[in-house]
Amino acid sequence: MRLIPYGETDYVTIRKENSYYVDKTAFIPYFETAAKYIMFLRPRRFGKTLFMNILAAYYDILEKDNYEQNFGGLDIYNHTTPNQGKYMILKFDFSTVDSRKENVEDSFNFIVCETIRNFVTRYKSVLPANTSEQLKDVIDISNKALNKLIAITANSPYKIYIMIDEYDNFANTLFSTDEDAYKNLTHGDGFFRLFFNVLKAMTSSNNALIGRIFISGVSPLTLSDVTSGFNIAANHSIDGNLNSVMGFAESEVRKMLEFYRNETGVFKHSVDELIDIMKPIYNNYCFAASMLDEERVFNTDMVLYFVRNYVMSKGRLPEKLVDPNVSTDFFKMEKMVKIEKDFGEKSQIILEIVNTGKTFFELNPEFAIAELSRPHNLKSLLFYMGLLSYGADENGYPIFVVPNETVKQQYCNYLEKCYSQALGWRTDNNLLDSYWEKLAFQGDCKPFISYIASIIDGNSSVRDFDAQGEFFVKGFFMSHFCKSSGYVAFTELEADHGFTDMFLEPLGYKRHAYMIELKYCKKNSSDETVAQLKEDANAQLQRYIADHRIAEKCTNKKWELHTAVVVFRGWKMEVLE
């Protein structure tokens, strides 16, 4: 049986060990012809490092004789390009740079210089004999070492392919903790800015030694800040031809599941059933407006996490369907999109996204940190982080959506902190756990809803949010519904020509599903208004529960469907039945 390469980024090892590999080599020729200097951005856990290592193995002169071992049987093997095996690979990995202000420059210098040392050792057979000796005086200073290396190897018969993995990792982290230190890094004579100045200079001479550059990261923020020092890279991040170069299409996930079903014989679910489980949690990414009507993309690591756990447990679903490592992504979000003390504009953008599941804006392909406060730039950052995705076309304009429930959970975690820190709406986790047990195992949602309502009512003295009251109330409920790993919490789920406010779909062995209609009116509304909202909610629920898609799903999954009507007047819950 082939190993499942969850967390494995060493492409050559994957091939040597005959691990399962989803062939992405068909994209190599396109990258080669698209531009010589490329910037390519994708969210975390989509396989950026693995793909860069594929490129390294393909173009490396020292791997040329291993071409069949590394690429035999793959698409590229029958479509080899003239540049295969023609470069020395100088690959920098900035994911391990120490981002603490007092350590960042020394750490960066060490990693760059250590990479250059390893490069000189690896290519000793094709570099001038005294290359190491000539570098001794500058090998502790990154920019000087890179300059000197290029000068020494100027007459080499081979050009250098420079690759930079996670180019923005440490810079973004530094920005989140110390904006002044970040500016020193990327502006003026900052060492990071100078590094890109050197790269640009090394590409501008006749017969330049640097033949190609490939830069990967998450967002364009940092490169935008150093752009006057490095403005030669073509950004192909939202190129429709490259939509699925990282991530798995549904057809690729099906093929993988079918392979392990046939090889192991341990599957207790059909492939269709497993796809139905995975889709709402891992799928629905689209990185280009031109691909709105094409197959959506699954998160790479999440799929491998699921398949590995499912096979290893002999056909049992993972206890946690969301990889616990994803929690680190939430902290990345919290650091980049800093929580405001006054529940300001950024917090309200997140609130809107959680409530509606979508947003409109014009994607900005490049923007500086200083411009992050503008709404369309903040939303653009969320897109690059994988927290928004192209959704559909409405009236000629693309909308952006929350791609799946895993991402929604990250939003809800963020929103819960906004409520807690800005409004003082705090809950007791021990009480919540006991109420969750009643909801999940006894079919009783009243204690949970009543408790959440009491927290809202108990903080009614906070500033008046009546204009967005429904969003605030519904957002608070969603931020807590999403905390349970036993349910997927949907907002605006389509049913019988309408959309349910909230739908709690059980996972695993849980059998109680919930459809909740939440209505809101302002605090000075009449009793008649409350009564009418209650009547409207009941009428909607009657229509929604008759929807054949929901009815069939409940029957097939053996769920017991519970309904609830909730009406708020201001911060006070007036109806719960």
C-alpha positions as CSV (number, residue, x, y, z in Angstrom):
1,M,0.0,0.0,0.0
2,R,1.3,3.5,-0.8
3,L,2.0,5.8,2.1
4,I,-0.2,8.8,2.4
5,P,2.2,11.8,2.4
6,Y,0.4,14.0,4.9
7,G,2.8,16.7,6.0
8,E,5.5,15.4,3.6
9,T,7.0,18.1,1.4
10,D,10.1,16.3,0.1
11,Y,9.1,15.4,-3.4
12,V,12.1,13.2,-4.2
13,T,11.4,11.1,-1.1
14,I,7.7,10.8,-2.0
15,R,8.7,9.3,-5.3
16,K,11.5,7.1,-3.9
17,E,9.1,5.6,-1.3
18,N,6.3,5.3,-3.9
19,S,3.9,7.4,-1.7
20,Y,0.6,8.4,-3.2
21,Y,1.1,11.5,-5.3
22,V,-1.5,13.6,-7.1
23,D,0.1,14.5,-10.4
24,K,0.5,18.3,-10.7
25,T,3.4,18.2,-13.2
26,A,1.2,19.1,-16.1
27,F,1.5,22.7,-14.9
28,I,5.3,22.9,-15.2
29,P,5.3,23.9,-18.9
30,Y,2.8,26.7,-18.3
31,F,4.8,28.2,-15.5
32,E,7.9,28.0,-17.7
33,T,6.3,30.0,-20.5
34,A,4.2,32.4,-18.4
35,A,7.2,34.4,-17.1
36,K,10.8,34.1,-16.0
37,Y,10.2,35.7,-12.6
38,I,7.0,34.5,-10.9
39,M,5.2,35.3,-7.7
40,F,2.6,32.7,-6.8
41,L,0.4,33.0,-3.6
42,R,-1.8,30.5,-2.0
43,P,-3.2,30.0,1.5
44,R,-1.4,27.8,4.0
45,R,-1.8,24.0,3.7
46,F,-2.3,23.9,0.0
47,G,1.1,22.3,-1.0
48,K,3.2,25.4,-1.9
49,T,6.4,23.9,-0.5
50,L,5.9,20.5,-2.2
51,F,5.2,22.1,-5.6
52,M,8.4,24.2,-5.3
53,N,10.3,21.0,-4.5
54,I,8.8,19.5,-7.6
55,L,10.2,22.4,-9.6
56,A,13.6,22.0,-7.9
57,A,13.8,18.3,-8.8
58,Y,12.7,19.0,-12.4
59,Y,15.2,21.8,-13.2
60,D,18.2,20.7,-11.0
61,I,21.2,19.7,-13.1
62,L,22.2,17.3,-10.4
63,E,18.9,15.5,-10.7
64,K,19.0,15.2,-14.5
65,D,20.2,11.6,-14.4
66,N,17.3,10.8,-12.0
67,Y,14.6,12.1,-14.3
68,E,12.9,8.8,-14.9
69,Q,12.9,7.9,-11.2
70,N,11.5,11.3,-10.2
71,F,9.0,11.8,-13.0
72,G,8.5,8.5,-14.8
73,G,4.8,7.8,-15.4
74,L,3.8,11.4,-14.7
75,D,2.4,13.9,-17.2
76,I,5.6,15.9,-17.6
77,Y,7.6,12.8,-18.5
78,N,5.9,12.8,-21.9
79,H,6.0,16.6,-22.3
80,T,9.5,17.4,-21.2
81,T,10.6,21.0,-21.7
82,P,14.0,22.1,-23.1
83,N,14.9,23.6,-19.7
84,Q,14.7,20.3,-17.8
85,G,17.9,19.7,-15.8
86,K,19.5,23.0,-16.8
87,Y,19.7,25.0,-13.6
88,M,21.6,25.2,-10.3
89,I,18.8,25.6,-7.6
90,L,19.3,28.2,-4.9
91,K,16.3,27.7,-2.7
92,F,15.6,29.9,0.3
93,D,13.1,28.9,3.0
94,F,12.1,31.8,5.1
95,S,9.5,29.9,7.2
96,T,12.0,29.4,10.0
97,V,13.3,33.0,10.3
98,D,13.0,34.1,13.9
99,S,10.4,37.0,13.7
100,R,11.3,38.5,17.1
101,K,12.5,42.1,16.6
102,E,15.8,41.6,18.4
103,N,16.6,38.4,16.5
104,V,15.1,38.8,13.0
105,E,18.0,40.3,11.1
106,D,20.6,37.9,12.5
107,S,18.3,34.9,11.9
108,F,17.6,36.1,8.3
109,N,21.4,36.5,7.7
110,F,22.1,33.1,9.1
111,I,19.5,31.3,7.0
112,V,20.5,33.1,3.8
113,C,24.2,32.5,4.3
114,E,23.6,28.9,5.4
115,T,21.6,28.3,2.2
116,I,24.4,29.8,0.2
117,R,27.0,27.5,1.9
118,N,24.9,24.5,1.2
119,F,24.5,25.6,-2.4
120,V,28.3,25.9,-2.8
121,T,28.8,22.5,-1.3
122,R,26.0,20.8,-3.5
123,Y,27.3,22.3,-6.7
124,K,31.0,22.0,-6.0
125,S,31.6,20.0,-9.1
126,V,30.3,22.7,-11.4
127,L,31.4,25.9,-9.6
128,P,34.9,27.5,-9.7
129,A,37.2,25.5,-7.5
130,N,37.8,28.3,-4.9
131,T,34.2,29.5,-4.5
132,S,34.0,28.7,-0.8
133,E,37.4,30.4,-0.1
134,Q,36.3,33.6,-1.9
135,L,33.1,33.8,0.1
136,K,34.8,33.6,3.6
137,D,34.9,37.3,4.2
138,V,31.2,38.0,3.5
139,I,29.4,34.7,4.4
140,D,27.8,36.2,7.5
141,I,26.1,39.0,5.7
142,S,23.2,37.9,3.5
143,N,23.1,40.6,0.8
144,K,26.9,40.8,0.4
145,A,27.2,37.0,0.3
146,L,24.5,36.8,-2.4
147,N,26.2,39.5,-4.4
148,K,29.6,37.9,-4.1
149,L,28.3,34.4,-5.0
150,I,26.8,35.8,-8.2
151,A,30.0,37.6,-9.1
152,I,32.1,34.5,-8.5
153,T,29.9,32.2,-10.5
154,A,29.4,34.7,-13.4
155,N,31.2,32.5,-15.9
156,S,29.5,29.3,-14.9
157,P,28.0,27.3,-17.8
158,Y,24.7,27.0,-15.8
159,K,22.3,29.6,-14.7
160,I,20.8,29.8,-11.2
161,Y,17.1,29.2,-10.5
162,I,16.3,31.1,-7.3
163,M,13.3,29.9,-5.3
164,I,12.0,31.6,-2.2
165,D,9.5,29.7,-0.1
166,E,7.3,31.4,2.5
167,Y,8.8,34.8,1.6
168,D,6.3,36.7,3.8
169,N,6.1,34.5,6.8
170,F,8.4,36.2,9.2
171,A,7.6,39.7,7.9
172,N,3.9,39.3,8.5
173,T,4.5,37.9,11.9
174,L,6.7,40.9,12.8
175,F,4.1,43.3,11.5
176,S,1.5,41.8,13.8
177,T,3.7,42.4,16.8
178,D,5.7,45.6,16.0
179,E,4.7,47.8,13.0
180,D,7.7,50.1,13.3
181,A,10.1,47.1,13.2
182,Y,8.2,45.9,10.1
183,K,8.7,49.2,8.4
184,N,12.4,49.2,9.2
185,L,12.6,45.8,7.6
186,T,10.8,46.6,4.3
187,H,11.6,50.3,3.8
188,G,14.6,52.5,3.2
189,D,17.8,50.5,3.9
190,G,16.0,47.6,5.6
191,F,17.9,44.3,5.1
192,F,14.9,42.6,3.6
193,R,14.3,45.3,1.0
194,L,18.1,45.3,0.2
195,F,17.8,41.5,-0.4
196,F,15.3,42.0,-3.1
197,N,17.3,44.9,-4.5
198,V,20.2,42.5,-5.0
199,L,18.0,39.9,-6.7
200,K,16.7,42.5,-9.1
201,A,20.2,43.8,-9.9
202,M,21.3,40.3,-10.7
203,T,18.7,39.9,-13.3
204,S,19.2,43.2,-15.2
205,S,22.7,42.6,-16.8
206,N,23.4,41.1,-20.2
207,N,23.5,37.3,-19.9
208,A,22.4,37.5,-16.3
209,L,23.4,34.5,-14.2
210,I,20.0,34.3,-12.5
211,G,17.8,32.7,-15.1
212,R,14.5,32.2,-13.2
213,I,12.9,33.2,-9.9
214,F,9.9,31.6,-8.2
215,I,8.5,33.3,-5.0
216,S,5.8,31.7,-2.9
217,G,3.9,33.0,0.0
218,V,0.4,33.8,1.3
219,S,-0.3,37.5,0.6
220,P,1.2,40.3,-1.6
221,L,1.5,42.6,1.4
222,T,5.3,42.4,2.0
223,L,6.3,42.3,-1.6
224,S,4.2,45.4,-2.2
225,D,6.1,47.2,0.6
226,V,9.5,46.4,-1.0
227,T,8.1,46.8,-4.6
228,S,10.4,49.7,-5.6
229,G,13.3,47.4,-4.8
230,F,11.8,44.4,-6.6
231,N,9.1,45.0,-9.3
232,I,10.0,42.4,-11.8
233,A,8.0,39.4,-10.6
234,A,4.7,38.6,-12.5
235,N,1.9,37.7,-10.0
236,H,0.1,34.7,-11.4
237,S,-1.8,33.9,-8.2
238,I,-5.3,34.5,-9.8
239,D,-4.4,33.1,-13.2
240,G,-7.3,30.8,-14.2
241,N,-4.9,28.4,-15.9
242,L,-3.4,27.7,-12.5
243,N,-6.5,27.5,-10.3
244,S,-6.0,23.8,-9.3
245,V,-2.2,23.6,-9.4
246,M,-2.3,23.5,-5.6
247,G,-5.2,21.8,-3.9
248,F,-7.2,18.8,-5.2
249,A,-10.1,18.8,-7.6
250,E,-13.0,16.5,-6.7
251,S,-12.0,14.1,-9.4
252,E,-8.6,13.8,-7.8
253,V,-10.0,13.2,-4.4
254,R,-12.4,10.5,-5.8
255,K,-9.5,8.7,-7.5
256,M,-7.5,8.7,-4.2
257,L,-10.4,7.3,-2.2
258,E,-11.1,4.6,-4.8
259,F,-7.4,3.6,-4.8
260,Y,-7.3,3.2,-1.0
261,R,-10.7,1.5,-0.9
262,N,-9.5,-1.1,-3.4
263,E,-6.0,-1.5,-1.8
264,T,-7.1,-1.7,1.9
265,G,-10.6,-3.3,1.9
266,V,-11.3,-1.4,5.2
267,F,-13.8,1.2,3.9
268,K,-17.1,1.3,5.8
269,H,-18.5,4.1,3.6
270,S,-18.9,4.5,-0.1
271,V,-16.8,7.0,-1.9
272,D,-19.8,9.2,-2.5
273,E,-20.6,9.2,1.2
274,L,-17.0,10.2,2.1
275,I,-17.1,13.0,-0.5
276,D,-20.4,14.2,1.0
277,I,-18.8,14.4,4.4
278,M,-15.6,16.1,3.2
279,K,-17.1,18.6,0.8
280,P,-18.7,21.1,3.2
281,I,-15.5,21.0,5.4
282,Y,-12.6,21.0,3.0
283,N,-13.9,22.1,-0.4
284,N,-15.1,25.1,-2.4
285,Y,-12.0,27.0,-3.1
286,C,-11.7,29.0,-6.3
287,F,-8.8,31.3,-7.0
288,A,-9.7,32.9,-10.3
289,A,-12.9,34.7,-11.5
290,S,-12.5,32.9,-14.9
291,M,-13.0,29.5,-13.1
292,L,-16.4,30.2,-11.5
293,D,-18.1,27.5,-13.5
294,E,-15.3,24.9,-13.2
295,E,-14.5,22.3,-10.6
296,R,-13.8,23.6,-7.1
297,V,-10.7,22.8,-5.2
298,F,-10.2,20.9,-1.9
299,N,-7.6,21.9,0.7
300,T,-4.6,19.6,0.2
301,D,-3.6,18.9,3.8
302,M,-7.1,18.5,5.0
303,V,-7.9,15.8,2.5
304,L,-4.6,13.9,3.3
305,Y,-5.4,14.3,7.0
306,F,-8.8,12.7,6.5
307,V,-7.8,9.9,4.2
308,R,-4.8,9.0,6.4
309,N,-6.9,8.8,9.6
310,Y,-9.7,7.0,7.9
311,V,-7.4,4.3,6.5
312,M,-5.4,3.9,9.7
313,S,-8.5,3.5,11.8
314,K,-9.9,0.9,9.4
315,G,-12.9,2.8,8.1
316,R,-13.9,4.9,11.1
317,L,-14.3,8.6,10.6
318,P,-11.7,10.8,12.3
319,E,-12.9,11.9,15.8
320,K,-12.0,15.5,14.8
321,L,-12.9,16.1,11.1
322,V,-10.9,19.3,11.2
323,D,-7.2,18.9,11.5
324,P,-6.2,20.4,14.9
325,N,-3.2,22.1,13.2
326,V,-5.7,24.4,11.5
327,S,-6.0,26.2,14.9
328,T,-2.7,27.8,14.1
329,D,-4.4,29.4,11.0
330,F,-6.8,31.1,13.3
331,F,-4.0,32.7,15.2
332,K,-2.5,33.9,11.9
333,M,-5.8,35.5,11.1
334,E,-6.0,37.2,14.6
335,K,-2.5,38.6,14.2
336,M,-3.0,40.0,10.7
337,V,-6.6,41.2,11.2
338,K,-6.1,42.7,14.7
339,I,-9.1,42.7,17.0
340,E,-10.4,46.2,17.7
341,K,-11.3,47.4,21.1
342,D,-14.4,49.2,20.0
343,F,-15.9,46.6,17.6
344,G,-15.0,48.9,14.7
345,E,-15.1,48.6,10.9
346,K,-13.0,45.5,10.6
347,S,-15.0,43.6,13.2
348,Q,-18.2,44.6,11.5
349,I,-16.9,43.3,8.2
350,I,-16.3,39.9,9.8
351,L,-19.8,40.1,11.4
352,E,-21.3,40.7,7.9
353,I,-19.4,37.8,6.4
354,V,-20.4,35.4,9.2
355,N,-24.1,36.4,8.9
356,T,-24.4,36.3,5.2
357,G,-21.6,34.0,4.1
358,K,-20.6,36.3,1.3
359,T,-19.4,39.8,0.5
360,F,-18.8,42.0,-2.5
361,F,-15.5,43.9,-3.3
362,E,-13.0,44.4,-6.0
363,L,-10.0,42.2,-5.4
364,N,-6.8,44.2,-5.1
365,P,-3.8,42.2,-6.4
366,E,-1.3,44.4,-4.6
367,F,-1.5,46.6,-1.6
368,A,0.9,47.8,1.2
369,I,0.5,47.2,4.9
370,A,-0.3,50.9,5.4
371,E,-3.4,50.5,3.2
372,L,-4.7,47.5,5.0
373,S,-7.4,49.5,6.8
374,R,-9.3,50.1,3.6
375,P,-12.2,47.6,3.4
376,H,-11.4,46.2,-0.1
377,N,-7.8,45.6,0.9
378,L,-8.8,43.9,4.2
379,K,-11.2,41.6,2.2
380,S,-8.4,41.0,-0.4
381,L,-6.1,39.9,2.4
382,L,-8.9,37.5,3.6
383,F,-9.0,36.1,0.0
384,Y,-5.3,35.5,-0.1
385,M,-5.3,33.8,3.3
386,G,-8.0,31.4,2.0
387,L,-10.7,32.9,4.2
388,L,-12.7,34.0,1.2
389,S,-13.1,32.5,-2.3
390,Y,-14.6,33.4,-5.6
391,G,-18.2,32.2,-5.2
392,A,-20.5,33.0,-8.2
393,D,-21.4,35.7,-10.7
394,E,-24.2,38.1,-9.7
395,N,-25.2,40.8,-12.3
396,G,-21.8,40.6,-14.0
397,Y,-19.8,40.9,-10.8
398,P,-18.2,38.0,-8.9
399,I,-19.1,37.6,-5.2
400,F,-16.8,36.2,-2.6
401,V,-17.9,33.5,-0.2
402,V,-16.8,31.7,2.9
403,P,-15.5,28.6,1.2
404,N,-16.4,26.0,3.8
405,E,-17.3,25.2,7.4
406,T,-13.6,24.9,8.5
407,V,-13.1,28.5,7.5
408,K,-16.4,29.6,9.0
409,Q,-15.2,28.2,12.3
410,Q,-12.1,30.4,12.1
411,Y,-14.3,33.5,11.5
412,C,-16.5,32.5,14.4
413,N,-13.5,32.0,16.7
414,Y,-12.3,35.5,15.7
415,L,-15.8,36.9,16.2
416,E,-16.2,35.4,19.6
417,K,-13.0,37.2,20.7
418,C,-14.4,40.4,19.2
419,Y,-17.6,40.1,21.3
420,S,-15.6,39.2,24.4
421,Q,-12.9,41.9,24.2
422,A,-14.9,44.7,22.7
423,L,-18.4,44.2,24.2
424,G,-17.8,42.0,27.2
425,W,-20.1,39.3,26.0
426,R,-18.3,36.3,27.7
427,T,-19.6,32.8,28.2
428,D,-18.7,30.1,30.7
429,N,-17.2,27.1,28.7
430,N,-18.1,24.6,31.4
431,L,-21.8,25.6,31.3
432,L,-21.7,25.6,27.5
433,D,-20.3,22.1,27.4
434,S,-23.2,20.8,29.6
435,Y,-25.7,22.5,27.4
436,W,-24.1,21.2,24.3
437,E,-24.5,17.6,25.7
438,K,-28.2,18.2,26.0
439,L,-28.4,19.6,22.5
440,A,-26.4,16.8,20.9
441,F,-27.6,13.8,22.8
442,Q,-31.0,14.6,24.3
443,G,-32.5,16.7,21.4
444,D,-33.0,19.7,23.8
445,C,-31.6,23.0,22.4
446,K,-33.5,25.3,24.9
447,P,-30.9,25.4,27.6
448,F,-28.2,26.3,25.1
449,I,-30.2,29.0,23.4
450,S,-31.5,30.4,26.7
451,Y,-28.0,30.7,28.1
452,I,-26.7,32.5,25.0
453,A,-29.7,34.9,25.2
454,S,-29.0,35.6,28.9
455,I,-25.4,36.7,28.0
456,I,-26.8,39.1,25.4
457,D,-29.5,40.4,27.7
458,G,-27.0,40.8,30.6
459,N,-24.9,43.1,28.5
460,S,-27.7,45.3,27.2
461,S,-26.0,48.4,28.6
462,V,-23.3,48.4,25.9
463,R,-23.5,51.0,23.2
464,D,-26.6,50.8,21.0
465,F,-26.2,48.6,17.9
466,D,-29.8,48.7,17.0
467,A,-29.1,49.4,13.3
468,Q,-27.3,46.1,13.0
469,G,-29.0,44.3,15.9
470,E,-30.0,41.2,14.0
471,F,-26.4,40.7,12.8
472,F,-25.0,41.1,16.3
473,V,-27.4,38.7,17.8
474,K,-27.2,36.1,15.1
475,G,-23.4,36.5,14.9
476,F,-23.1,35.8,18.6
477,F,-25.1,32.6,18.3
478,M,-23.1,31.5,15.3
479,S,-19.8,32.1,17.0
480,H,-20.9,29.6,19.6
481,F,-22.6,27.1,17.4
482,C,-19.4,26.8,15.4
483,K,-17.4,25.9,18.5
484,S,-18.7,22.4,18.6
485,S,-16.8,19.8,16.6
486,G,-19.9,17.6,16.6
487,Y,-21.9,19.9,14.3
488,V,-21.6,21.9,11.1
489,A,-23.4,25.2,11.6
490,F,-24.9,26.6,8.4
491,T,-26.3,30.1,7.8
492,E,-28.6,31.0,5.0
493,L,-29.0,27.3,3.9
494,E,-31.2,27.2,0.9
495,A,-34.6,25.5,1.4
496,D,-37.9,25.7,-0.5
497,H,-37.2,29.1,-2.2
498,G,-35.8,30.6,0.9
499,F,-32.9,30.4,3.3
500,T,-32.9,29.1,6.9
501,D,-31.3,31.4,9.4
502,M,-29.3,28.6,11.1
503,F,-29.1,24.9,10.5
504,L,-27.1,22.6,12.8
505,E,-26.0,19.5,10.9
506,P,-24.8,16.6,13.0
507,L,-21.5,14.9,12.4
508,G,-20.5,11.3,13.1
509,Y,-22.7,9.4,15.5
510,K,-24.9,12.4,16.6
511,R,-28.5,12.1,15.6
512,H,-30.2,15.4,16.5
513,A,-30.3,18.1,13.8
514,Y,-31.7,21.6,14.3
515,M,-33.3,24.3,12.1
516,I,-33.6,27.7,13.8
517,E,-35.4,30.8,12.6
518,L,-34.1,33.9,14.5
519,K,-36.0,37.1,14.1
520,Y,-35.1,40.5,15.4
521,C,-36.9,43.8,16.0
522,K,-35.7,47.0,17.6
523,K,-36.0,47.5,21.4
524,N,-39.0,49.9,21.1
525,S,-41.0,47.6,18.8
526,S,-44.6,46.7,19.8
527,D,-45.9,43.3,21.1
528,E,-47.8,43.0,17.8
529,T,-44.5,43.2,15.9
530,V,-43.0,40.4,18.0
531,A,-46.1,38.3,17.5
532,Q,-46.0,38.8,13.8
533,L,-42.3,37.9,13.6
534,K,-43.1,34.7,15.5
535,E,-45.9,33.8,13.1
536,D,-43.6,34.5,10.1
537,A,-40.9,32.3,11.5
538,N,-43.3,29.4,12.1
539,A,-44.6,29.7,8.5
540,Q,-41.1,29.7,7.1
541,L,-40.1,26.7,9.2
542,Q,-43.1,24.7,7.9
543,R,-42.0,25.4,4.4
544,Y,-38.4,24.6,5.0
545,I,-38.8,21.3,6.8
546,A,-40.9,20.1,3.8
547,D,-38.1,20.7,1.4
548,H,-37.4,17.4,-0.2
549,R,-33.6,17.8,0.0
550,I,-33.6,18.3,3.8
551,A,-36.2,15.6,4.3
552,E,-34.2,13.1,2.3
553,K,-31.0,13.9,4.1
554,C,-32.6,13.5,7.5
555,T,-34.1,10.2,6.5
556,N,-30.9,8.9,4.9
557,K,-28.8,10.0,7.9
558,K,-31.4,8.9,10.5
559,W,-31.4,12.4,12.0
560,E,-34.2,13.6,14.2
561,L,-34.9,17.2,13.0
562,H,-35.8,19.7,15.7
563,T,-37.1,23.2,14.9
564,A,-36.9,26.4,17.0
565,V,-38.3,29.9,16.7
566,V,-36.4,32.6,18.4
567,V,-37.5,36.3,18.5
568,F,-35.4,39.1,20.0
569,R,-36.6,42.6,20.8
570,G,-33.4,44.6,21.2
571,W,-31.1,42.5,23.4
572,K,-34.0,40.6,25.1
573,M,-35.2,37.2,23.8
574,E,-39.0,37.4,23.8
575,V,-39.8,34.1,22.2
576,L,-38.2,30.6,22.3
577,E,-40.3,27.7,21.2
